[in-house]
Amino acid sequence: MGLWTLLEGCLLLANALAILNEDRFLARRGLSFSEFSGGRTKSLKGQLIGLVYATQYLRVPLIMLNALCIFVKLVSG
């Protein structure tokens, strides 16, 4: 397993987090951002919710990284 494979895996994980719907998936499992206020964001659950919302916020750069990854795969074979 090389560095490129590890980076592709992280990109796939970011893609998976970016497509999660708050109403259909996150709120049913208690991972809604509205449930957490100020002080509770230090827990593991709060950090996970922050990660999910950060990836959803950065969808445009994520699309560009996907396009770059596809281009590199096409060129390198």
C-alpha positions as CSV (number, residue, x, y, z in Angstrom):
1,M,0.0,0.0,0.0
2,G,1.5,3.2,-1.1
3,L,1.0,6.9,-0.3
4,W,-1.2,7.4,-3.3
5,T,-3.5,4.5,-2.2
6,L,-3.8,6.0,1.2
7,L,-4.7,9.4,-0.2
8,E,-7.3,7.9,-2.4
9,G,-8.8,6.1,0.6
10,C,-9.0,9.4,2.5
11,L,-10.7,11.0,-0.5
12,L,-13.2,8.2,-0.6
13,L,-14.0,8.6,3.1
14,A,-14.4,12.4,2.6
15,N,-16.8,11.7,-0.2
16,A,-18.8,9.3,1.9
17,L,-19.1,11.9,4.7
18,A,-20.0,14.7,2.3
19,I,-23.1,13.0,1.0
20,L,-24.7,12.2,4.3
21,N,-28.1,13.9,4.6
22,E,-28.9,15.5,7.9
23,D,-32.6,14.9,7.9
24,R,-32.6,11.3,6.6
25,F,-29.5,9.9,8.3
26,L,-27.8,12.1,10.8
27,A,-30.8,13.3,12.9
28,R,-32.2,9.8,13.3
29,R,-28.9,8.7,14.9
30,G,-28.5,11.7,17.1
31,L,-25.7,13.2,15.1
32,S,-27.5,16.5,14.3
33,F,-25.5,19.6,14.6
34,S,-28.3,21.4,16.4
35,E,-28.2,19.0,19.3
36,F,-24.7,20.0,20.2
37,S,-24.0,23.4,21.8
38,G,-20.7,25.1,22.7
39,G,-19.1,23.0,25.4
40,R,-20.1,19.5,24.2
41,T,-18.0,19.7,21.0
42,K,-14.9,18.3,22.8
43,S,-16.3,14.8,23.0
44,L,-15.7,12.2,20.4
45,K,-19.3,12.4,19.1
46,G,-18.9,16.2,18.9
47,Q,-15.7,15.9,16.9
48,L,-17.3,13.4,14.6
49,I,-20.2,15.8,13.9
50,G,-17.8,18.6,13.3
51,L,-15.9,16.4,10.8
52,V,-19.1,15.6,8.9
53,Y,-20.2,19.2,8.7
54,A,-16.7,20.3,7.6
55,T,-16.7,17.9,4.7
56,Q,-20.2,19.0,3.7
57,Y,-19.1,22.6,3.8
58,L,-16.1,21.9,1.6
59,R,-17.9,20.1,-1.2
60,V,-16.5,22.3,-4.0
61,P,-12.8,21.6,-3.2
62,L,-13.8,18.0,-2.8
63,I,-15.2,17.9,-6.3
64,M,-11.9,19.5,-7.6
65,L,-9.9,16.8,-5.8
66,N,-12.0,14.1,-7.3
67,A,-11.5,15.5,-10.8
68,L,-7.7,15.7,-10.2
69,C,-7.7,12.1,-8.9
70,I,-9.6,10.9,-12.0
71,F,-7.2,12.9,-14.3
72,V,-4.2,11.3,-12.6
73,K,-5.7,7.9,-12.9
74,L,-6.4,8.4,-16.6
75,V,-2.9,9.7,-17.4
76,S,-1.0,7.2,-15.3
77,G,-3.1,4.2,-16.3
